[in-house]
Amino acid sequence: MQTYLELSKKILKHCLARVNRPQTNGKVERFFRTYKEEYITNTFSSLNDFIKHYNEVRLHMSLHYKTPKEIWDELRNV
């Protein structure tokens, strides 16, 4: 409940996955798996710390071992 309240304060929009589109749901499920493994194990002191780590520090295999921030910066500079 506390996490939901933190997210709702940031005015995030709740979106449902498209029907018959398992790739969308798979991405969300993978994020939650990472969340459970890294955040809930008390590695981070707050949700903001986890999100910062996930986007700016943690390397993602699907992004060729870059961070989402690096990809975002590359796309912004094109």
N, CA and C atoms as a LAMMPS dump frame, in Angstrom:
ITEM: TIMESTEP
0
ITEM: NUMBER OF ATOMS
234
ITEM: BOX BOUNDS ff ff ff
-5.0000000000000000e+02 5.0000000000000000e+02
-5.0000000000000000e+02 5.0000000000000000e+02
-5.0000000000000000e+02 5.0000000000000000e+02
ITEM: ATOMS id mol type element x y z
1 1 1 N 0.818 -1.184 0
2 1 2 C 0 0 0
3 1 3 C 0.866 1.254 0
4 2 1 N 1.956 1.239 0.778
5 2 2 C 2.821 2.413 0.848
6 2 3 C 3.455 2.696 -0.515
7 3 1 N 3.898 1.666 -1.229
8 3 2 C 4.49 1.854 -2.551
9 3 3 C 3.485 2.473 -3.496
10 4 1 N 2.237 2.006 -3.463
11 4 2 C 1.193 2.571 -4.325
12 4 3 C 1.014 4.055 -4.046
13 5 1 N 1.032 4.428 -2.771
14 5 2 C 0.877 5.836 -2.413
15 5 3 C 2.061 6.668 -2.908
16 6 1 N 3.281 6.111 -2.798
17 6 2 C 4.456 6.826 -3.295
18 6 3 C 4.346 7.043 -4.796
19 7 1 N 3.909 6.014 -5.519
20 7 2 C 3.781 6.129 -6.97
21 7 3 C 2.664 7.086 -7.359
22 8 1 N 1.554 7.046 -6.636
23 8 2 C 0.443 7.921 -6.984
24 8 3 C 0.795 9.389 -6.75
25 9 1 N 1.696 9.673 -5.815
26 9 2 C 2.141 11.045 -5.595
27 9 3 C 2.903 11.582 -6.803
28 10 1 N 3.519 10.684 -7.555
29 10 2 C 4.28 11.091 -8.727
30 10 3 C 3.387 11.229 -9.959
31 11 1 N 2.091 11.037 -9.774
32 11 2 C 1.09 11.176 -10.822
33 11 3 C 1.413 10.253 -12
34 12 1 N 1.61 8.989 -11.684
35 12 2 C 1.844 7.989 -12.715
36 12 3 C 0.515 7.451 -13.21
37 13 1 N 0.434 7.221 -14.485
38 13 2 C -0.785 6.71 -15.083
39 13 3 C -0.75 5.18 -15.092
40 14 1 N -1.826 4.573 -14.67
41 14 2 C -1.943 3.123 -14.677
42 14 3 C -2.357 2.673 -16.078
43 15 1 N -1.538 1.856 -16.712
44 15 2 C -1.83 1.366 -18.068
45 15 3 C -1.935 -0.148 -18.036
46 16 1 N -2.878 -0.68 -18.769
47 16 2 C -3.026 -2.13 -18.879
48 16 3 C -2.277 -2.628 -20.107
49 17 1 N -1.802 -3.862 -20.038
50 17 2 C -1.119 -4.466 -21.181
51 17 3 C -2.126 -4.743 -22.293
52 18 1 N -1.643 -4.698 -23.52
53 18 2 C -2.513 -4.979 -24.649
54 18 3 C -2.947 -6.447 -24.614
55 19 1 N -4.142 -6.702 -25.073
56 19 2 C -4.679 -8.052 -25.129
57 19 3 C -3.887 -8.854 -26.16
58 20 1 N -3.595 -10.108 -25.833
59 20 2 C -2.846 -11.012 -26.71
60 20 3 C -1.471 -10.468 -27.079
61 21 1 N -0.834 -9.803 -26.159
62 21 2 C 0.509 -9.254 -26.382
63 21 3 C 1.407 -9.638 -25.203
64 22 1 N 1.892 -10.894 -25.168
65 22 2 C 2.656 -11.36 -24.006
66 22 3 C 3.984 -10.631 -23.81
67 23 1 N 4.534 -10.035 -24.866
68 23 2 C 5.804 -9.331 -24.714
69 23 3 C 5.673 -8.17 -23.727
70 24 1 N 4.565 -7.462 -23.781
71 24 2 C 4.352 -6.329 -22.883
72 24 3 C 4.318 -6.807 -21.437
73 25 1 N 3.548 -7.821 -21.174
74 25 2 C 3.444 -8.351 -19.82
75 25 3 C 4.779 -8.926 -19.36
76 26 1 N 5.529 -9.533 -20.266
77 26 2 C 6.832 -10.102 -19.916
78 26 3 C 7.8 -9.048 -19.417
79 27 1 N 7.773 -7.872 -20.032
80 27 2 C 8.658 -6.783 -19.604
81 27 3 C 8.307 -6.326 -18.192
82 28 1 N 7.028 -6.228 -17.925
83 28 2 C 6.58 -5.815 -16.597
84 28 3 C 6.936 -6.881 -15.569
85 29 1 N 6.717 -8.153 -15.908
86 29 2 C 7.043 -9.241 -14.986
87 29 3 C 8.534 -9.272 -14.689
88 30 1 N 9.364 -9.004 -15.678
89 30 2 C 10.815 -9.007 -15.468
90 30 3 C 11.214 -7.855 -14.545
91 31 1 N 10.584 -6.7 -14.719
92 31 2 C 10.881 -5.571 -13.832
93 31 3 C 10.534 -5.931 -12.395
94 32 1 N 9.354 -6.544 -12.189
95 32 2 C 8.949 -6.901 -10.831
96 32 3 C 9.855 -7.965 -10.23
97 33 1 N 10.359 -8.861 -11.044
98 33 2 C 11.304 -9.862 -10.539
99 33 3 C 12.564 -9.162 -10.028
100 34 1 N 13.07 -8.221 -10.815
101 34 2 C 14.249 -7.459 -10.399
102 34 3 C 13.95 -6.68 -9.133
103 35 1 N 12.79 -6.065 -9.093
104 35 2 C 12.368 -5.314 -7.904
105 35 3 C 12.384 -6.209 -6.673
106 36 1 N 11.79 -7.382 -6.797
107 36 2 C 11.741 -8.303 -5.656
108 36 3 C 13.136 -8.725 -5.23
109 37 1 N 13.989 -9.04 -6.193
110 37 2 C 15.328 -9.538 -5.875
111 37 3 C 16.232 -8.457 -5.292
112 38 1 N 16.116 -7.237 -5.791
113 38 2 C 17.06 -6.209 -5.389
114 38 3 C 16.512 -5.227 -4.351
115 39 1 N 15.291 -4.81 -4.481
116 39 2 C 14.745 -3.801 -3.563
117 39 3 C 14.236 -4.425 -2.268
118 40 1 N 13.434 -5.454 -2.364
119 40 2 C 12.807 -6.041 -1.179
120 40 3 C 13.824 -6.715 -0.273
121 41 1 N 14.981 -7.071 -0.807
122 41 2 C 16.011 -7.684 0.029
123 41 3 C 16.771 -6.64 0.849
124 42 1 N 16.2 -5.438 0.945
125 42 2 C 16.77 -4.338 1.734
126 42 3 C 18.121 -3.852 1.218
127 43 1 N 18.36 -4.027 -0.073
128 43 2 C 19.583 -3.5 -0.662
129 43 3 C 19.504 -1.985 -0.773
130 44 1 N 18.284 -1.455 -0.881
131 44 2 C 18.072 -0.016 -1.038
132 44 3 C 17.191 0.487 0.098
133 45 1 N 17.418 1.734 0.472
134 45 2 C 16.67 2.283 1.607
135 45 3 C 15.321 2.87 1.213
136 46 1 N 15.132 3.155 -0.084
137 46 2 C 13.853 3.716 -0.511
138 46 3 C 13.578 3.309 -1.956
139 47 1 N 12.34 3.486 -2.35
140 47 2 C 11.956 3.198 -3.728
141 47 3 C 12.712 4.112 -4.688
142 48 1 N 12.912 5.361 -4.315
143 48 2 C 13.663 6.289 -5.169
144 48 3 C 15.096 5.832 -5.383
145 49 1 N 15.727 5.298 -4.34
146 49 2 C 17.083 4.768 -4.481
147 49 3 C 17.11 3.601 -5.47
148 50 1 N 16.116 2.729 -5.366
149 50 2 C 16.052 1.588 -6.289
150 50 3 C 15.868 2.059 -7.725
151 51 1 N 14.947 2.991 -7.949
152 51 2 C 14.674 3.473 -9.304
153 51 3 C 15.906 4.171 -9.879
154 52 1 N 16.591 4.958 -9.067
155 52 2 C 17.814 5.624 -9.523
156 52 3 C 18.86 4.581 -9.912
157 53 1 N 19.043 3.576 -9.08
158 53 2 C 19.997 2.51 -9.38
159 53 3 C 19.598 1.777 -10.667
160 54 1 N 18.321 1.432 -10.794
161 54 2 C 17.82 0.686 -11.952
162 54 3 C 18.032 1.454 -13.247
163 55 1 N 17.832 2.763 -13.223
164 55 2 C 17.922 3.572 -14.436
165 55 3 C 19.297 4.151 -14.716
166 56 1 N 20.105 4.347 -13.681
167 56 2 C 21.356 5.064 -13.881
168 56 3 C 22.617 4.26 -13.59
169 57 1 N 22.501 3.154 -12.87
170 57 2 C 23.688 2.395 -12.478
171 57 3 C 23.666 0.974 -13.029
172 58 1 N 22.549 0.302 -12.88
173 58 2 C 22.433 -1.12 -13.229
174 58 3 C 22.512 -1.327 -14.735
175 59 1 N 23.435 -2.185 -15.161
176 59 2 C 23.573 -2.504 -16.579
177 59 3 C 22.488 -3.494 -16.983
178 60 1 N 21.923 -3.302 -18.167
179 60 2 C 20.838 -4.145 -18.664
180 60 3 C 21.319 -4.939 -19.876
181 61 1 N 21.24 -6.241 -19.784
182 61 2 C 21.674 -7.096 -20.88
183 61 3 C 20.917 -6.769 -22.159
184 62 1 N 19.617 -6.491 -22.048
185 62 2 C 18.806 -6.2 -23.231
186 62 3 C 19.198 -4.886 -23.897
187 63 1 N 19.94 -4.047 -23.187
188 63 2 C 20.419 -2.774 -23.749
189 63 3 C 21.916 -2.854 -24.07
190 64 1 N 22.387 -4.062 -24.299
191 64 2 C 23.805 -4.306 -24.606
192 64 3 C 24.71 -3.778 -23.5
193 65 1 N 24.32 -4.077 -22.275
194 65 2 C 25.074 -3.741 -21.071
195 65 3 C 25.278 -2.235 -20.905
196 66 1 N 24.235 -1.493 -21.202
197 66 2 C 24.194 -0.061 -20.923
198 66 3 C 23.055 0.181 -19.949
199 67 1 N 23.041 1.364 -19.367
200 67 2 C 21.931 1.727 -18.489
201 67 3 C 20.831 2.397 -19.313
202 68 1 N 19.599 2.377 -18.832
203 68 2 C 18.537 3.101 -19.533
204 68 3 C 18.865 4.583 -19.713
205 69 1 N 19.531 5.181 -18.742
206 69 2 C 19.902 6.594 -18.851
207 69 3 C 20.875 6.804 -20.009
208 70 1 N 21.828 5.907 -20.177
209 70 2 C 22.773 6.037 -21.289
210 70 3 C 22.047 5.976 -22.629
211 71 1 N 21.104 5.05 -22.755
212 71 2 C 20.328 4.928 -23.992
213 71 3 C 19.504 6.195 -24.211
214 72 1 N 18.866 6.682 -23.159
215 72 2 C 18.058 7.9 -23.259
216 72 3 C 18.912 9.083 -23.718
217 73 1 N 20.086 9.219 -23.108
218 73 2 C 20.982 10.319 -23.476
219 73 3 C 21.429 10.204 -24.934
220 74 1 N 21.735 8.995 -25.363
221 74 2 C 22.125 8.774 -26.764
222 74 3 C 20.997 9.17 -27.71
223 75 1 N 19.774 8.79 -27.387
224 75 2 C 18.636 9.108 -28.249
225 75 3 C 18.327 10.607 -28.249
226 76 1 N 18.507 11.254 -27.13
227 76 2 C 18.269 12.7 -27.046
228 76 3 C 19.259 13.481 -27.88
229 77 1 N 20.468 12.962 -28.02
230 77 2 C 21.527 13.677 -28.741
231 77 3 C 21.58 13.354 -30.225
232 78 1 N 20.626 12.596 -30.708
233 78 2 C 20.623 12.247 -32.146
234 78 3 C 20.079 13.376 -32.963
